[in-house]
């Protein structure tokens, strides 16, 4: 994966954390869950990057 992909994944993780925090503050369970899901997707992508980097 290129640097652009890594930056996009980091941005997705940060956005997910912000969504989750906003959901907690506003007591919006749906928004909180979306934030957690976004973070999980970013974590999976990061793991894929690490595997690809290991085989380079």
Residue, then its C-alpha position, 0 to 999 in steps of 0.5 A: x500500500x502506498x502512503x496515500x492509502x495509509x493516510x486515508x486509513x489514519x483519517x478514517x480511524x480519526x473520523x471514527x474516533x470523533x464520531x464515537x466521541x460525539x455519539x457518547x456526548x450526545x447519547x446517540x448510540x447509532x452514531x457511537x456504533x458507526x464510529x466504532x465500525x469506522x475504527x474497526x474498518x481502519x484497523x483491518x486495513x492497517x493490518x492488511x498494510x502490515x502484512x503487505x509491508x512484511x512481505x516486501 
